[in-house]
Amino acid sequence: MQHIKQYVDQNRQRLLDELFALLRFPSVSADPKYKPEVLKTADYVAQKLRDAGADNVEICQTAGYPIVYGEKIIDASKPTVLVYGHYDVQPADPLELWKTPPFEPTIRDGKIYARGACDDKGQFYMHVKAFELMMQTNTLPCNIKFMIEGEEEVGSSNLGIFVKANKEKLKADVVLISDTSMISMEHPSLETGLRGLSYLEVEVTGPNRDLHSGVYGGAVANPITILTKMIASLHDENNHITIPGFYDKVIPLTAEERTALNNAPYDEEEYKKDLDIAEVWGEKGYTTFERTGTRPTLEVNGIWGGYIGEGAKTVLPSKAHAKISMRLVPNQTSDAITELFTKHFLSIAPANVKVKVTPHHGGEPAVTPTDSIAYRAAQKAIAESFGKDPIPTRGGGSIPIVALFEAELGLKTVLMGFGLDSDALHSPNEKYDIFNYYKGIETIPLFHKYFAELSSAV
Amino acid sequence: MQHIKQYVDQNRQRLLDELFALLRFPSVSADPKYKPEVLKTADYVAQKLRDAGADNVEICQTAGYPIVYGEKIIDASKPTVLVYGHYDVQPADPLELWKTPPFEPTIRDGKIYARGACDDKGQFYMHVKAFELMMQTNTLPCNIKFMIEGEEEVGSSNLGIFVKANKEKLKADVVLISDTSMISMEHPSLETGLRGLSYLEVEVTGPNRDLHSGVYGGAVANPITILTKMIASLHDENNHITIPGFYDKVIPLTAEERTALNNAPYDEEEYKKDLDIAEVWGEKGYTTFERTGTRPTLEVNGIWGGYIGEGAKTVLPSKAHAKISMRLVPNQTSDAITELFTKHFLSIAPANVKVKVTPHHGGEPAVTPTDSIAYRAAQKAIAESFGKDPIPTRGGGSIPIVALFEAELGLKTVLMGFGLDSDALHSPNEKYDIFNYYKGIETIPLFHKYFAELSSAV
């Protein structure tokens, strides 16, 4: 499509500058100290939607951070695409590991380094700019609605309430989200499933105060020692999760599904080399793709207790803590797993400590159909802009909104992500390739075009 | 001894004010940011020794923090007591748990609350003031030397070098240290043994960067999970340490020693109530006194890895760390145990992570004889000032200097401590009873008196 390439070429620098401005906001939703910055980010997104040509742009207040809404209804008889994204980002620490400041986007060999570069500012902003492109070139073929939230990285806790309360406003035919990855630019892919999440924090209390490890060591249960034994017991020798009932609801993949899944290109030597590990790890009897895409997992996201400062302190601490999350697969539910974990974790606590389990947030797993008009539109759009058909994959991450949309609005979602696993999401030195950014802006109008065409053909 | 009580009564407030001034110095040797304060503390101690009447007071430089020396030689033919203490303190964190600021001494129901109130500022300063008392009342019966160091809480790493280089200067007949506890003021006691120490830091590295726990979780070894499994394996189901060879050198107590040890008053209900724990913990087949006083132990003093900030971050971290220390009993040596731990810890590391073990510092265990002139002098002094004979006990803590003195100077040590286990050493709200402070100042001159008398009687 000539007009697309032309528009992107003519606006190349500005498209990048606007993204950089967006990336400079430290919109960390997990840490209250960034609140003013998160709110400013919402204002910026609203302004950019207006500039792009959206109507009825609103900053919708919630109990937490606001949701930015905007729309362009060209013809009520045409199909409507609801674009979802999030303007909040993960915390940037450990800061010392960033080569350049997380909130000062920097280009190194064709890549934009910044927190949120890929997750999700770089990706949702492609939709704002693709929309501008269609408006400026009079090629918008369908109605479009935007819903950009600010709490995705902390569990989207207020989005459900908003969606329930605004079903009419959000009425659409499909949800389009770019917040996932492709295998590579040579192997474009489309995610057909996402894992759910159950995130908890545990606290183990031993003595009522920190103790001298010489005076009390060996006679009083050390909460760190107890916590390590409790956590260690959560995986057996096959790295199978030991929580009773944890796998009960999991539906085994069919032989065909496993074959299809493992047909996607995967070079284990490359994978290990990229991460500098000698061996992969995981549940016995499954491949890496199966482990990350189709099996539930349990990870310790953080642990702390006792003296963690410089030098040595001979203390037997009063408390030890850990943040633990589980990724869920279709048919498991966040609440049920949270309850199973809590019950089990409390049950394995020895009598000499007190244990507290606090749920943080959760999200439900989801699978997207591969035979829908919307999925076919995405396939055609990618095939045209990449020159080859996308490979269907199962993503390991979680976008709770996907299950929410299906439950509340009866809408299926298309996960048309342009990131790469190597983009270091949630890590220091998160990046997004400039190539992918422009490629997304060029591909998205094709999705709308084919979605409109295939819909009217029905 | 009338003159002692009289002197203390007449100087009660000043004796307290001077200690408060000493406690206001945040002399934390483990944290480089306190360096200027630690050095000021040494100056203060030197000045107070001069004021009390010591000669040849020197601030002796070392590769680390200086050692304050001072002496009073009244007659070369009389015995000489070498008083050891330390002016450095443990870090104060966790700060939020202090009821009043750690470096602003505060009195609550007869107790001085401050970091170092008991360990060891409050205790070594009793000796400075008891020396002043003997000088002012012309009752100093023997020669006295002071050696107050500033690196005890970080392993006294430069003291050995200093002692080796100054054997003549430090020539004495006994070492006297107040840096330990009594069972209670109703049950005065004398420690006859101390445990050694081996302190290490371990680092487990998984992937070369923090990863998104959804994208990689379940397929890449999480260094926290691996570290918890490694630490959990260090104690078996009987809380016996699993490091091969760890107990080889330990000499079992005789039936008599065990009986004597367990005759000391111990109220388990009180012990548990004080710590708010439902059960004690420890190596199967031993009592609490045996576990803390006569058995080697292994404690995790600190652990950290991943995201430990506010809220939730779904990260699979690159690294996890722990600080681990072992308390050693007579016949075990710090270097040998450090080597055994390192070898074992590396040997249990799975191939999918990299493990690094870094020794921090160590100290050798020691047992003090109960039949020496010095021990008997301490017994008589305590019996006179408390009105009952002290109970011999085995301390769980470590004062590496004790073994060092024996090895380098051929001197035995008397551990005449006036603290209490409930003083919260190394913990928030460390305290020292005003009563114990004055009691120490009154008892110490009696030690010197009886030590001189019994020595001349030989």
HADDOCK unambig.tbl for C-alpha pairs under 7 A between the chains (distance, minus, plus):
assign (segid A and resid 30 and name CA) (segid B and resid 310 and name CA) 6.53 0.50 0.50
assign (segid A and resid 30 and name CA) (segid B and resid 311 and name CA) 5.21 0.50 0.50
assign (segid A and resid 30 and name CA) (segid B and resid 312 and name CA) 6.58 0.50 0.50
assign (segid A and resid 31 and name CA) (segid B and resid 310 and name CA) 5.96 0.50 0.50
assign (segid A and resid 31 and name CA) (segid B and resid 311 and name CA) 6.87 0.50 0.50
assign (segid A and resid 90 and name CA) (segid B and resid 313 and name CA) 6.86 0.50 0.50
assign (segid A and resid 154 and name CA) (segid B and resid 312 and name CA) 6.40 0.50 0.50
assign (segid A and resid 206 and name CA) (segid B and resid 277 and name CA) 6.74 0.50 0.50
assign (segid A and resid 207 and name CA) (segid B and resid 275 and name CA) 4.96 0.50 0.50
assign (segid A and resid 207 and name CA) (segid B and resid 276 and name CA) 5.99 0.50 0.50
assign (segid A and resid 207 and name CA) (segid B and resid 277 and name CA) 5.87 0.50 0.50
assign (segid A and resid 208 and name CA) (segid B and resid 275 and name CA) 5.32 0.50 0.50
assign (segid A and resid 208 and name CA) (segid B and resid 276 and name CA) 5.71 0.50 0.50
assign (segid A and resid 209 and name CA) (segid B and resid 427 and name CA) 6.94 0.50 0.50
assign (segid A and resid 210 and name CA) (segid B and resid 427 and name CA) 4.94 0.50 0.50
assign (segid A and resid 210 and name CA) (segid B and resid 428 and name CA) 6.97 0.50 0.50
assign (segid A and resid 211 and name CA) (segid B and resid 424 and name CA) 6.47 0.50 0.50
assign (segid A and resid 211 and name CA) (segid B and resid 426 and name CA) 6.57 0.50 0.50
assign (segid A and resid 211 and name CA) (segid B and resid 427 and name CA) 5.76 0.50 0.50
assign (segid A and resid 212 and name CA) (segid B and resid 425 and name CA) 5.81 0.50 0.50
assign (segid A and resid 212 and name CA) (segid B and resid 426 and name CA) 5.48 0.50 0.50
assign (segid A and resid 212 and name CA) (segid B and resid 427 and name CA) 6.98 0.50 0.50
assign (segid A and resid 214 and name CA) (segid B and resid 327 and name CA) 6.84 0.50 0.50
assign (segid A and resid 214 and name CA) (segid B and resid 396 and name CA) 4.75 0.50 0.50
assign (segid A and resid 214 and name CA) (segid B and resid 397 and name CA) 4.01 0.50 0.50
assign (segid A and resid 214 and name CA) (segid B and resid 398 and name CA) 6.84 0.50 0.50
assign (segid A and resid 215 and name CA) (segid B and resid 292 and name CA) 6.35 0.50 0.50
assign (segid A and resid 215 and name CA) (segid B and resid 395 and name CA) 7.00 0.50 0.50
assign (segid A and resid 215 and name CA) (segid B and resid 396 and name CA) 4.75 0.50 0.50
assign (segid A and resid 215 and name CA) (segid B and resid 397 and name CA) 5.45 0.50 0.50
assign (segid A and resid 216 and name CA) (segid B and resid 292 and name CA) 6.24 0.50 0.50
assign (segid A and resid 217 and name CA) (segid B and resid 292 and name CA) 6.30 0.50 0.50
assign (segid A and resid 217 and name CA) (segid B and resid 297 and name CA) 6.63 0.50 0.50
assign (segid A and resid 217 and name CA) (segid B and resid 299 and name CA) 6.52 0.50 0.50
assign (segid A and resid 218 and name CA) (segid B and resid 282 and name CA) 5.10 0.50 0.50
assign (segid A and resid 218 and name CA) (segid B and resid 291 and name CA) 5.64 0.50 0.50
assign (segid A and resid 218 and name CA) (segid B and resid 292 and name CA) 5.88 0.50 0.50
assign (segid A and resid 218 and name CA) (segid B and resid 297 and name CA) 5.39 0.50 0.50
assign (segid A and resid 219 and name CA) (segid B and resid 280 and name CA) 6.02 0.50 0.50
assign (segid A and resid 219 and name CA) (segid B and resid 281 and name CA) 5.05 0.50 0.50
assign (segid A and resid 219 and name CA) (segid B and resid 282 and name CA) 4.87 0.50 0.50
assign (segid A and resid 219 and name CA) (segid B and resid 288 and name CA) 5.55 0.50 0.50
assign (segid A and resid 219 and name CA) (segid B and resid 291 and name CA) 5.95 0.50 0.50
assign (segid A and resid 219 and name CA) (segid B and resid 292 and name CA) 6.24 0.50 0.50
assign (segid A and resid 220 and name CA) (segid B and resid 280 and name CA) 5.28 0.50 0.50
assign (segid A and resid 220 and name CA) (segid B and resid 281 and name CA) 4.85 0.50 0.50
assign (segid A and resid 220 and name CA) (segid B and resid 282 and name CA) 6.70 0.50 0.50
assign (segid A and resid 221 and name CA) (segid B and resid 280 and name CA) 6.82 0.50 0.50
assign (segid A and resid 221 and name CA) (segid B and resid 281 and name CA) 5.10 0.50 0.50
assign (segid A and resid 224 and name CA) (segid B and resid 300 and name CA) 6.48 0.50 0.50
assign (segid A and resid 225 and name CA) (segid B and resid 232 and name CA) 6.56 0.50 0.50
assign (segid A and resid 225 and name CA) (segid B and resid 300 and name CA) 6.51 0.50 0.50
assign (segid A and resid 228 and name CA) (segid B and resid 228 and name CA) 4.40 0.50 0.50
assign (segid A and resid 228 and name CA) (segid B and resid 229 and name CA) 6.74 0.50 0.50
assign (segid A and resid 228 and name CA) (segid B and resid 231 and name CA) 6.60 0.50 0.50
assign (segid A and resid 228 and name CA) (segid B and resid 232 and name CA) 5.50 0.50 0.50
assign (segid A and resid 229 and name CA) (segid B and resid 228 and name CA) 6.73 0.50 0.50
assign (segid A and resid 229 and name CA) (segid B and resid 232 and name CA) 4.74 0.50 0.50
assign (segid A and resid 231 and name CA) (segid B and resid 228 and name CA) 6.59 0.50 0.50
assign (segid A and resid 232 and name CA) (segid B and resid 225 and name CA) 6.55 0.50 0.50
assign (segid A and resid 232 and name CA) (segid B and resid 228 and name CA) 5.50 0.50 0.50
assign (segid A and resid 232 and name CA) (segid B and resid 229 and name CA) 4.74 0.50 0.50
assign (segid A and resid 232 and name CA) (segid B and resid 232 and name CA) 6.84 0.50 0.50
assign (segid A and resid 275 and name CA) (segid B and resid 207 and name CA) 4.96 0.50 0.50
assign (segid A and resid 275 and name CA) (segid B and resid 208 and name CA) 5.32 0.50 0.50
assign (segid A and resid 276 and name CA) (segid B and resid 207 and name CA) 5.98 0.50 0.50
assign (segid A and resid 276 and name CA) (segid B and resid 208 and name CA) 5.70 0.50 0.50
assign (segid A and resid 277 and name CA) (segid B and resid 206 and name CA) 6.73 0.50 0.50
assign (segid A and resid 277 and name CA) (segid B and resid 207 and name CA) 5.87 0.50 0.50
assign (segid A and resid 277 and name CA) (segid B and resid 352 and name CA) 6.04 0.50 0.50
assign (segid A and resid 277 and name CA) (segid B and resid 353 and name CA) 6.92 0.50 0.50
assign (segid A and resid 278 and name CA) (segid B and resid 351 and name CA) 6.45 0.50 0.50
assign (segid A and resid 278 and name CA) (segid B and resid 352 and name CA) 5.34 0.50 0.50
assign (segid A and resid 279 and name CA) (segid B and resid 351 and name CA) 6.67 0.50 0.50
assign (segid A and resid 279 and name CA) (segid B and resid 352 and name CA) 4.83 0.50 0.50
assign (segid A and resid 280 and name CA) (segid B and resid 219 and name CA) 6.02 0.50 0.50
assign (segid A and resid 280 and name CA) (segid B and resid 220 and name CA) 5.29 0.50 0.50
assign (segid A and resid 280 and name CA) (segid B and resid 221 and name CA) 6.83 0.50 0.50
assign (segid A and resid 280 and name CA) (segid B and resid 352 and name CA) 6.68 0.50 0.50
assign (segid A and resid 281 and name CA) (segid B and resid 219 and name CA) 5.04 0.50 0.50
assign (segid A and resid 281 and name CA) (segid B and resid 220 and name CA) 4.83 0.50 0.50
assign (segid A and resid 281 and name CA) (segid B and resid 221 and name CA) 5.08 0.50 0.50
assign (segid A and resid 282 and name CA) (segid B and resid 218 and name CA) 5.10 0.50 0.50
assign (segid A and resid 282 and name CA) (segid B and resid 219 and name CA) 4.88 0.50 0.50
assign (segid A and resid 282 and name CA) (segid B and resid 220 and name CA) 6.71 0.50 0.50
assign (segid A and resid 288 and name CA) (segid B and resid 219 and name CA) 5.57 0.50 0.50
assign (segid A and resid 291 and name CA) (segid B and resid 218 and name CA) 5.65 0.50 0.50
assign (segid A and resid 291 and name CA) (segid B and resid 219 and name CA) 5.96 0.50 0.50
assign (segid A and resid 292 and name CA) (segid B and resid 215 and name CA) 6.34 0.50 0.50
assign (segid A and resid 292 and name CA) (segid B and resid 216 and name CA) 6.24 0.50 0.50
assign (segid A and resid 292 and name CA) (segid B and resid 217 and name CA) 6.30 0.50 0.50
assign (segid A and resid 292 and name CA) (segid B and resid 218 and name CA) 5.90 0.50 0.50
assign (segid A and resid 292 and name CA) (segid B and resid 219 and name CA) 6.26 0.50 0.50
assign (segid A and resid 297 and name CA) (segid B and resid 217 and name CA) 6.63 0.50 0.50
assign (segid A and resid 297 and name CA) (segid B and resid 218 and name CA) 5.39 0.50 0.50
assign (segid A and resid 299 and name CA) (segid B and resid 217 and name CA) 6.52 0.50 0.50
assign (segid A and resid 300 and name CA) (segid B and resid 224 and name CA) 6.49 0.50 0.50
assign (segid A and resid 300 and name CA) (segid B and resid 225 and name CA) 6.51 0.50 0.50
assign (segid A and resid 301 and name CA) (segid B and resid 306 and name CA) 5.54 0.50 0.50
assign (segid A and resid 301 and name CA) (segid B and resid 307 and name CA) 6.12 0.50 0.50
assign (segid A and resid 301 and name CA) (segid B and resid 313 and name CA) 6.91 0.50 0.50
assign (segid A and resid 301 and name CA) (segid B and resid 314 and name CA) 6.00 0.50 0.50
assign (segid A and resid 301 and name CA) (segid B and resid 315 and name CA) 5.26 0.50 0.50
assign (segid A and resid 301 and name CA) (segid B and resid 316 and name CA) 5.74 0.50 0.50
assign (segid A and resid 301 and name CA) (segid B and resid 317 and name CA) 6.95 0.50 0.50
assign (segid A and resid 302 and name CA) (segid B and resid 305 and name CA) 5.51 0.50 0.50
assign (segid A and resid 302 and name CA) (segid B and resid 306 and name CA) 4.11 0.50 0.50
assign (segid A and resid 302 and name CA) (segid B and resid 307 and name CA) 4.59 0.50 0.50
assign (segid A and resid 302 and name CA) (segid B and resid 308 and name CA) 5.53 0.50 0.50
assign (segid A and resid 303 and name CA) (segid B and resid 303 and name CA) 6.95 0.50 0.50
assign (segid A and resid 303 and name CA) (segid B and resid 304 and name CA) 5.26 0.50 0.50
assign (segid A and resid 303 and name CA) (segid B and resid 305 and name CA) 5.39 0.50 0.50
assign (segid A and resid 303 and name CA) (segid B and resid 306 and name CA) 6.52 0.50 0.50
assign (segid A and resid 303 and name CA) (segid B and resid 308 and name CA) 6.55 0.50 0.50
assign (segid A and resid 304 and name CA) (segid B and resid 303 and name CA) 5.26 0.50 0.50
assign (segid A and resid 304 and name CA) (segid B and resid 304 and name CA) 4.35 0.50 0.50
assign (segid A and resid 304 and name CA) (segid B and resid 305 and name CA) 6.73 0.50 0.50
assign (segid A and resid 304 and name CA) (segid B and resid 308 and name CA) 6.69 0.50 0.50
assign (segid A and resid 305 and name CA) (segid B and resid 302 and name CA) 5.53 0.50 0.50
assign (segid A and resid 305 and name CA) (segid B and resid 303 and name CA) 5.40 0.50 0.50
assign (segid A and resid 305 and name CA) (segid B and resid 304 and name CA) 6.73 0.50 0.50
assign (segid A and resid 306 and name CA) (segid B and resid 301 and name CA) 5.54 0.50 0.50
assign (segid A and resid 306 and name CA) (segid B and resid 302 and name CA) 4.11 0.50 0.50
assign (segid A and resid 306 and name CA) (segid B and resid 303 and name CA) 6.52 0.50 0.50
assign (segid A and resid 307 and name CA) (segid B and resid 301 and name CA) 6.11 0.50 0.50
assign (segid A and resid 307 and name CA) (segid B and resid 302 and name CA) 4.59 0.50 0.50
assign (segid A and resid 308 and name CA) (segid B and resid 302 and name CA) 5.53 0.50 0.50
assign (segid A and resid 308 and name CA) (segid B and resid 303 and name CA) 6.56 0.50 0.50
assign (segid A and resid 308 and name CA) (segid B and resid 304 and name CA) 6.69 0.50 0.50
assign (segid A and resid 310 and name CA) (segid B and resid 30 and name CA) 6.51 0.50 0.50
assign (segid A and resid 310 and name CA) (segid B and resid 31 and name CA) 5.93 0.50 0.50
assign (segid A and resid 311 and name CA) (segid B and resid 30 and name CA) 5.21 0.50 0.50
assign (segid A and resid 311 and name CA) (segid B and resid 31 and name CA) 6.86 0.50 0.50
assign (segid A and resid 312 and name CA) (segid B and resid 30 and name CA) 6.53 0.50 0.50
assign (segid A and resid 312 and name CA) (segid B and resid 154 and name CA) 6.40 0.50 0.50
assign (segid A and resid 312 and name CA) (segid B and resid 360 and name CA) 6.99 0.50 0.50
assign (segid A and resid 313 and name CA) (segid B and resid 90 and name CA) 6.84 0.50 0.50
assign (segid A and resid 313 and name CA) (segid B and resid 301 and name CA) 6.92 0.50 0.50
assign (segid A and resid 314 and name CA) (segid B and resid 301 and name CA) 6.01 0.50 0.50
assign (segid A and resid 315 and name CA) (segid B and resid 301 and name CA) 5.25 0.50 0.50
assign (segid A and resid 315 and name CA) (segid B and resid 426 and name CA) 6.32 0.50 0.50
assign (segid A and resid 316 and name CA) (segid B and resid 301 and name CA) 5.74 0.50 0.50
assign (segid A and resid 317 and name CA) (segid B and resid 301 and name CA) 6.96 0.50 0.50
assign (segid A and resid 327 and name CA) (segid B and resid 214 and name CA) 6.84 0.50 0.50
assign (segid A and resid 351 and name CA) (segid B and resid 278 and name CA) 6.46 0.50 0.50
assign (segid A and resid 351 and name CA) (segid B and resid 279 and name CA) 6.67 0.50 0.50
assign (segid A and resid 352 and name CA) (segid B and resid 277 and name CA) 6.04 0.50 0.50
assign (segid A and resid 352 and name CA) (segid B and resid 278 and name CA) 5.36 0.50 0.50
assign (segid A and resid 352 and name CA) (segid B and resid 279 and name CA) 4.84 0.50 0.50
assign (segid A and resid 352 and name CA) (segid B and resid 280 and name CA) 6.68 0.50 0.50
assign (segid A and resid 353 and name CA) (segid B and resid 277 and name CA) 6.93 0.50 0.50
assign (segid A and resid 360 and name CA) (segid B and resid 312 and name CA) 7.00 0.50 0.50
assign (segid A and resid 396 and name CA) (segid B and resid 214 and name CA) 4.73 0.50 0.50
assign (segid A and resid 396 and name CA) (segid B and resid 215 and name CA) 4.73 0.50 0.50
assign (segid A and resid 397 and name CA) (segid B and resid 214 and name CA) 3.99 0.50 0.50
assign (segid A and resid 397 and name CA) (segid B and resid 215 and name CA) 5.44 0.50 0.50
assign (segid A and resid 398 and name CA) (segid B and resid 214 and name CA) 6.82 0.50 0.50
assign (segid A and resid 424 and name CA) (segid B and resid 211 and name CA) 6.46 0.50 0.50
assign (segid A and resid 425 and name CA) (segid B and resid 212 and name CA) 5.82 0.50 0.50
assign (segid A and resid 426 and name CA) (segid B and resid 211 and name CA) 6.58 0.50 0.50
assign (segid A and resid 426 and name CA) (segid B and resid 212 and name CA) 5.49 0.50 0.50
assign (segid A and resid 426 and name CA) (segid B and resid 315 and name CA) 6.32 0.50 0.50
assign (segid A and resid 427 and name CA) (segid B and resid 209 and name CA) 6.95 0.50 0.50
assign (segid A and resid 427 and name CA) (segid B and resid 210 and name CA) 4.94 0.50 0.50
assign (segid A and resid 427 and name CA) (segid B and resid 211 and name CA) 5.77 0.50 0.50
assign (segid A and resid 427 and name CA) (segid B and resid 212 and name CA) 7.00 0.50 0.50
assign (segid A and resid 428 and name CA) (segid B and resid 210 and name CA) 6.98 0.50 0.50
